[in-house]
Amino acid sequence: MKIRGFRVEPGEVEQAVLALPGIAEALVEPVAAAGAEPELVAYVVPGAPEAAAASPESAALRELLGRRLPTYMVPQRIVVVDSFARTVNGKIDRTALPAGVPAPVSRPPRTPMERTVAEVWAEVLGHPRIGVDDNFFDVGGHSMRLLAVQRRLAARLERTVPIVDLYGHPTVAALARHLGDTHAGPVAAPAQQPPQTGEKRIQGTRRLRALRARNRQAETDRQ
């Protein structure tokens, strides 16, 4: 199969997922929301009942996979299930799998800047609506789509939007505040905002450098 123009072997990704701590079974499938391109989704079964509550969140598992796989091979979502339903032949029943790309659900945009950011995300991600608390990378976003967001936001706002700011502020609410929306609702005390913003910028820069390194490796693999 091809994901974002790269050939991907689901079995290879499944082996990497199975190597994660606390994972007993794994299945990797391409899943596409209506009108959107397919994304990899990993369905996992914890190694023990108590592991389900203690297992890392999807973002943490994706971070671990990102250290072992090229960016394009890292599943966009990781869905934890109690067990896999089986067919009469003992194979995993793919028709019984839960939805891998749920619609984003959170508070609706409340201000002009939040609405602008949410509208751009919805256009790029192919979702009917985006909430202010949705994380771009948890609702179908990736580095290439973030570039599309950067271009569209810059055009809408008629100003430069640094890509590192998009990485450092991955929710609509955070990005709207960063872009200067003074009516975004209650936020932290002003005295605390500068160090928080600086820290987020540093984190965004590190993430951007890591993704660029992985993408260079991916291009090398394709050659």
Secondary structure, DSSP 8 states (H G I E B T S, - for coil): -EETTEE--HHHHHHHHHTSTTEEEEEEEEE--TTS--EEEEEEEESSTTHHHHS--HHHHHHHHHTTS-GGGS-SEEEE-S---B-TTSSB-GGGS--SS----S----SHHHHHHHHHHHHHHT-S---TT-BGGGTT--HHHHHHHHHHHHHHHTS---HHHHHH--BHHHHHHHTT-TTS---S-GGGHHHHHHHHHHHHHHHHHHHHHHHHHHHHHH-
